[in-house]
Amino acid sequence: MKEKLTIIKVGGAVVEDTSQLEDLLRQFASIEGRKLLVHGGGRRATAVATALGIETKMIGGRRITDRQMLDVVTMVYGGLVNKTIVARMQALGLDAIGLTGADLNVILSHKRLPKDGIDYGFVGDVENVDASKISHFIENNSVPVIAPLTHDRQGNLLNTNADTMASETAKAMATQYDVTLVFAFEKAGVLRNPDDENSVISEITSDNFLQLKVDGIITGGMLPKIENALSAVEAGVSRVIITRADAIGKEGQGTIVKS
């Protein structure tokens, strides 16, 4: 029987809010057994870019990453956000280690090719996650904290969607563990009405996802999140849950994604 592993992906809005982040990390610390955390930080990166006079461009929930924006996300994701989370975990008694995909080649990717006339710039699409190296940290009682940066084996860092990082990591780790993947953000789950916290869609499958897209209920940055969640369950991840940061570990909360 496989050991349980909980993977939490925390979004940029929570990362940006000190109170929400502290609440999430306390709950994360209370999760029993093996665990790791993947974080975003897009809102913080946008704020830093704006302060530096660098324009942010988004298409379909994805950030266009030119050379200047790559410098910003590297500083914000790999530095400010990652090490802040690591330090706060240490204060909670967790022996955390901050990583990017480039460290020890734990997550390799290739630069995304232009598609439909859109050049995403220095954006990575994940090729491989080295589950054995990540497992080495976990089995030695360390908690990996993974920032959404990868590299292409040619010395180039690549901005990589954090939801994709979490999903691909969960799929790789599912070969060794019984994996639960939780996408934790500022909403109660996937909402039918974005202004109504009580309109949580309790279950999403590959079938009703298509209709939810057609109806315009799921749009923008939620699209890649659901796509990654569906990909994970289809690849053997036991459960994927999308819920509010303060509800992780609570049964009956949020949206469950099933194949």
Phi, psi and omega in degrees: 000131183288145172291150179278141176226127177254125177249121178252128170252123181250133185275170187297325182295323178288317179302324184285336184260111185303317182294313179297319180295317179298318179298315181297315183293327175295317178293321177300317180297332183276350179293128181282148175086197185283146184199159171210163183231134172246132183239155170261216181152020186300321180293322177294320178297320178297318180296317179294317179300317179299317179297332180267001180077025180255126183286139175260129178238128179236139175226119179060034180081003181251140182274128171285126189239095173276184185299319180294317180293327176299319177299319181295309184292329176295315179296315186285309184288307185284338182252277189305305185289312184300312185284334174295315179295317179301314181298319181290326175295319179301322180294338179265007176088011177263133180274082188272149174227126181273133182224154160248172177298336181287334181291123179058018182057034184293328177222114180256151180213176172234155180292132182295132177283149176304141181220133181053037178079006181253123174259111183280352179078222184276067179244136184256142169251124188295133175256319188205139173243126181274091184297327183293322179288320177294319179298327179303315178295313184299315183288346174258026173063029172256155179247107178293137174238109193254124178270150187278061175229139176229187173215170191249016183073355180251012179089008181256124172285149181225131174290127186229130183308128185294325177296319177296317178303315181295315181297312181293324176295317179299317180297317180294318182288340180293345175288340183244336187229163169272102194261131166249126179251127180239122171268108184256124178215201191271356182253163182288347181162200174280121188260137174290324175238112186299344179264002183235106181294346180269003183261034182297131172278113190291330184214135176235132176238173179298330181287307184283343176299319180300317180290321179297326175291314181300321181282355179075017180280320176254118184218176172055224185293343178287335180301304179296332179296313180292320179301318179291323179296315179296320178299322181293313183291326178293338181264006174111002175290132189295313182215142171235127182234136175245118188206175178289149185301327182274007181245007181296139181085356180261126181292146175079009181254145171080195181253129176263131179256125181235156180287000000 
